[in-house]
């Protein structure tokens, strides 16, 4: 079965304005299931159906990501989280001992 992880996570905020990272089909399903019943509509139902179908392997994870993202944008809960600057995600020094080799 295809990995249920999204290629790109989706960031959304809930009713209390807490930002959540939706990184896989199950995260999307849980967020959709927690959405208030009185605020649900046809797009919510379609997103749920697509996410459940992706979870079962009947649809692609990419389709679930697109359906969830479309729903989140429509209801206004999507958050555009800026990417980290390159200096924050660049290669890390795993062993600083080589910096001290010339001192000895």
HELIX and SHEET records of a PDB file:
HELIX    1   1 UNK A   25  UNK A   34  1                                  10    
HELIX    2   2 UNK A   37  UNK A   39  5                                   3    
HELIX    3   3 UNK A   42  UNK A   56  1                                  15    
HELIX    4   4 UNK A   61  UNK A   75  1                                  15    
HELIX    5   5 UNK A   86  UNK A   89  1                                   4    
HELIX    6   6 UNK A   97  UNK A  100  1                                   4    
HELIX    7   7 UNK A  101  UNK A  103  5                                   3    
SHEET    1   A 3 UNK A  19  UNK A  24  0                                        
SHEET    2   A 3 UNK A   5  UNK A  13 -1                                        
SHEET    3   A 3 UNK A  78  UNK A  79 -1                                        
END                                                                             
